């Protein structure tokens, strides 16, 4: 678990479904654990509750649930640890996406 702490970067997500105030998709991400010089890359799948601002052309993410994560060297236990770490960190993020 300690190796999964550090800086998490989520790259632009790919939306798979967007209906009303529900959005689901996946995103590439990287984790730079403490003491490492190179990040570890992987992917995460998520569901989110959102608020759409059509005049501004934005979608504000209100709540995110990470349902699955995949890393090249990760097994089920490591992936569950990663989901816990991401969920904890993402609850502090203020994400706004472009509507288009």
N, C-alpha and C positions, 0 to 999 in steps of 0.2 A: 504493500500500500504506500509506503513512504516514497518509492520511486515514481508514483503517480502524482505526487504533489508537484507544484511548480506552475509555470505559466502555460495556460491553455489558450490557443488561438483557433477560432472558428472562422473558416473561409466562407465566402458567399454561399448560402444554402441553396439547394435545388428543391423547389416546391413540388410535391407529388400530388397533393390535394389541397384545395382551399374552398371551403363552403361556409357561408355565414361568418361566424367568429372562430372557426376551427381551421387550423393549418397544419399540415404534416409534410415532412420532407426528410432530406438527409443533407449532411454537410461534411466536407473534408475538414480535418482538424489536426493540430499538432500540439504536442505536450513537450515542454522543456523541463525535465525534472531537475531538481537542485543538483549541482555538481556535474551536469552533462554539458557538453559544448554543442551538441547537435540535437535538434528536436526529433521526436518519434512521431511519424505520421500515421493517421488512421481515418476512420469515418464514424459518424454517429447518425442514428435515425431518431427523429423526435416528433412529438405532437405538441401543439401550442394553442393557447387561447389568445386571440388578437383583437385589436380595435383598429378599424379602418378609417382613415381620414381621406375621403375621396378628393375634396378640394385641394389638399396639400399633396395628394398622390403618395401617401405613406401608409404603412401598416406597423402599428406598435405592438410588440410582443409583450403580453401581460403575464402569462404563465407558460413555462416550458417543462415538458416531461421527456427525458431521454429514455427511449424504449430499448435501444440496442446500440452497441459499439463494436467496432472491429479493428483490430490492430494486427500487423503481420506476426508478431510473436505472442499474441495474447490468447490465453485459453479462457474458458468460461469464468473462472474465479477472477482473473485479472480484468476481464471485461466488466464484470459486476463491480469491482473496485473502481474502475474508471468511471462507470456510470454514476456511482455515488459521489465521486470527486467532482465530475462535471455538473451534476445536479446542484451540489452545494455552491459551486462557483457561479453557475449561470443564474441562480436566483438573485444575484447582485448585479447582473448585467442589465443595462437599459438598451434594448435592441429596437431599432426602427429600420424597417426595410422599405425599399421603393415598391409601390403598388404594381408598376409595370414589370 
